[in-house]
Every structure is written in structure tokens, then in C-alpha cells.
């Protein structure tokens, strides 16, 4: 299992669901959007690593997109965990891992929100690639 959120991908998520016996659960399909949100998060995370945008404010846009994808993934995890049937059918390990990833999302979101608030004017002038380098150094 991935230890960090950054290592989580949709292929792992699909296998984990199958191993937990969730693929055949009828209620599961309506709560299955987590994989899509994992993909969106990973795309946003990759965006700053490959960004070539040198337009002023590009760094802020990259950070805002990353922040929004973190938030969407957190909401998808919450919806998944709150499914009534989920609690009785899922393996305890999956529930524990999701809770740990949510803690990591929360910590990253708080750090990023603070950065966006305290250094907004500075970030507005940062190129997307430099913003990505800065986020990498901060553990995003």
C-alpha cells in the first residue's frame, strides 16, 4: 500500500477495492468516484513538475488548481467513508489508510492555504515551474 498520498494512484485504488471485496457490493458504484479524484489530484500534482508557463501569476494558478484537487479528493474520501454500507463491509485496513491520507490532505491544504494567504503577492509573480519547485521543497 502507498505510504504517502503522492504515491496513491487509481490502479492501486482499484486493486485495493477488489482486495477489500468492494467491487461486487451494489452500493459501491454510487461511491466509486474516488478513483477519478485520485487521477485528477495526480494530474494537478504533475502539472507543476512539467509546467512551462512563464506568464505572471502562473504559479498561483498552479497552486490553486492543486489546492482544489486536494479538496475534491478529501470530499470523495469523506463521502466514501460515510457510506452506511461501507462501515460494515470494508476491511479495517482500507478505512485506516483513507483516514491517514485525509490527515495528509488536511496538513497539505493548511500549509498551502497559509502560503497562499501570507505570500500571495510574491506568488503572483512566480512562474509555474518555479512554483512547482517551491512546492516540491515543501513536501507537496
Phi, psi and omega per residue, in radians:
X1 nan 2.498 3.083
X2 -1.098 2.366 3.117
X3 -1.452 -0.518 -3.089
X4 -2.066 2.677 3.106
X5 -1.015 -0.664 -3.106
X6 -1.105 -0.356 3.125
X7 -1.579 -0.171 -3.118
X8 -1.278 2.335 3.071
X9 -2.419 2.945 -3.044
X10 -1.166 -0.547 3.108
X11 -1.132 -0.763 3.097
X12 -1.106 -0.781 -3.128
X13 -1.010 -0.780 -3.140
X14 -1.083 -0.759 3.128
X15 -1.149 -0.734 -3.127
X16 -1.071 -0.746 3.110
X17 -1.068 -0.774 -3.122
X18 -1.104 -0.806 3.138
X19 -1.090 -0.538 3.135
X20 -1.445 -0.046 3.111
X21 1.355 0.469 -3.081
X22 -1.653 -0.324 -3.051
X23 -1.081 -0.525 -3.093
X24 -1.643 -0.086 3.135
X25 -1.262 2.191 -3.081
X26 -1.074 -0.655 -3.126
X27 -1.190 -0.353 -2.969
X28 -1.130 -0.652 -3.051
X29 -0.987 -0.647 -3.120
X30 -1.311 -0.164 3.119
X31 -2.028 0.318 -2.985
X32 -1.572 0.184 -3.074
X33 -1.365 -0.014 -3.125
X34 -1.030 -0.749 -3.139
X35 -0.995 -0.728 3.103
X36 -1.093 -0.729 -3.141
X37 -1.220 -0.563 3.045
X38 -1.100 -0.792 3.117
X39 -1.067 -0.789 3.135
X40 -1.070 -0.741 3.109
X41 -1.073 -0.815 -3.119
X42 -1.125 -0.635 3.101
X43 -1.132 -0.757 3.122
X44 -1.133 -0.680 3.130
X45 -1.135 -0.687 3.127
X46 -1.264 -0.493 -3.065
X47 -0.970 -0.729 -3.104
X48 -1.315 -0.394 3.131
X49 -1.305 -0.451 -3.093
X50 -1.952 0.085 -3.058
X51 -1.111 2.394 3.095
X52 -2.108 0.001 -3.071
X53 -1.162 2.147 3.123
X54 -1.902 0.082 3.130
X55 -1.137 2.474 3.123
X56 -1.034 2.362 3.140
X57 1.559 -0.071 -3.118
X58 -1.097 -0.634 3.131
X59 -1.079 -0.708 3.119
X60 -1.141 -0.723 3.133
X61 -1.107 -0.714 3.111
X62 -1.081 -0.779 -3.132
X63 -1.145 -0.701 3.137
X64 -1.144 -0.689 3.121
X65 -1.143 -0.769 3.110
X66 -1.039 -0.792 3.128
X67 -1.033 -0.781 -3.119
X68 -1.167 -0.607 3.122
X69 -1.263 -0.623 3.033
X70 -1.055 -0.796 -3.135
X71 -1.090 -0.774 3.141
X72 -1.110 -0.688 3.113
X73 -1.149 -0.731 3.099
X74 -1.045 -0.772 3.122
X75 -1.114 -0.680 3.113
X76 -1.132 -0.741 3.078
X77 -1.072 -0.762 3.141
X78 -1.079 -0.791 3.121
X79 -1.057 -0.736 3.140
X80 -1.097 -0.806 -3.121
X81 -1.196 -0.533 -3.100
X82 -1.437 -0.104 3.115
X83 -1.088 2.173 -3.074
X84 -0.908 -0.848 -3.083
X85 -1.194 -0.463 -3.104
X86 -1.012 -0.768 -3.052
X87 -1.075 -0.572 -3.103
X88 -1.581 -0.307 -3.035
X89 -1.861 -0.419 -2.982
X90 -1.498 2.664 3.056
X91 -1.169 2.481 -3.135
X92 -1.054 -0.561 -3.141
X93 -1.089 -0.723 3.137
X94 -1.111 -0.782 3.132
X95 -1.064 -0.739 3.126
X96 -1.109 -0.773 -3.136
X97 -1.105 -0.755 3.129
X98 -1.062 -0.747 3.133
X99 -1.073 -0.702 3.106
X100 -1.157 -0.731 3.113
X101 -1.125 -0.631 3.108
X102 -1.141 -0.641 3.073
X103 -1.098 -0.710 3.121
X104 -1.154 -0.720 3.088
X105 -1.044 -0.798 -3.124
X106 -1.060 -0.801 3.141
X107 -1.093 -0.769 3.139
X108 -1.146 -0.732 -3.132
X109 -1.105 -0.731 3.129
X110 -1.136 -0.759 3.112
X111 -1.089 -0.757 -3.111
X112 -1.207 -0.701 3.113
X113 -1.086 -0.725 3.121
X114 -1.127 -0.759 3.114
X115 -1.068 -0.779 -3.116
X116 -1.158 -0.534 -3.133
X117 -1.407 -0.834 -3.034
X118 -1.387 -0.438 -3.059
X119 -2.183 0.464 -3.074
X120 -0.941 -0.886 -3.098
X121 -1.104 -0.636 3.108
X122 -1.172 -0.731 -3.113
X123 -1.208 -0.544 -3.122
X124 -1.026 -0.487 -3.139
X125 -1.662 0.015 -3.081
X126 -1.498 2.332 3.056
X127 -1.205 2.690 -3.083
X128 -0.987 -0.741 -3.111
X129 -1.125 -0.740 3.126
X130 -1.161 -0.632 3.089
X131 -1.090 -0.736 3.112
X132 -1.071 -0.739 3.101
X133 -1.080 -0.725 -3.134
X134 -1.141 -0.750 3.123
X135 -1.139 -0.670 3.091
X136 -1.030 -0.766 -3.130
X137 -1.139 -0.476 3.140
X138 -1.497 -0.033 3.090
X139 1.586 0.362 3.107
X140 -1.556 nan nan
